[in-house]
């Protein structure tokens, strides 16, 4: 699961920079927010996909755990950086991370 969470975090950074840059070049006013949002969503999904791919059984479970692991790192960095996110926002983020991770795990499972 740790490998999957790290892969998701790397994908988060890469996707955020790519989307942010493309939107900035296109002249979008909210390029940073949209880039980070797309990067985090893609990273959570990729965490789950990688975990589901590597899991022997229960790919959705492993995917959701990997998504939650990545979300814990993202939320920690955000809160330590001074984000004023209320508990409800963090709860929605955790549920979204679990769902994206589980979806990625299901799509990443190996067919035998």
PyMOL commands that set and color helices and strands:
alter all, ss='L'
color gray80, all
select helices_A, chain A and resi 2-26+31-54+59-80+87-108
alter helices_A, ss='H'
color red, helices_A
deselect
rebuild
show_as cartoon
